């Protein structure tokens, strides 16, 4: 079966990241993920999946000044590091309903668009909307964060250095 950017499911178009575009030097959202190190993964909502962690304000990197979701919203939030930059990826876990979140970002932070281009995140309104299964990506220069596991991560990196 060949995958195409269009899907019959729910009549919505699904966006695919094309590695070919990244290889041609065109901007791509794939640049966020290729070679990234995961620094944390959290969930929001009244009930989170077993074996996962609830998002707390202490968990996010310093460029995220505030982040909240309505009580019924179920999002997955990932903190990635790649190429001297911190990334936050917010994914709507609900397969049926759109959801919103509010966030404020430090000056110099960016919203990474699907085509890989970037816009100032601090210039956007505080309210963001995600379609079912959709994601939003935000970036900033790498910084020492107030991550609740920051010291553990540094110690772990010393024990198991990455190649």
Secondary structure, DSSP 8 states (H G I E B T S, - for coil): ----SB--GGG-B-----HHHHHTT---THHHHTT-EEEEEEE-SSS--TT--B--TTTS-TTEEEEEE-TT--EEEEEEEETTEEEEEEEE--SS--EEEEEEE-TT-EEE-TTS-EEEGGGS-SEEEE-TT-EEEEEEE------TTHHHHHHHHHHS---
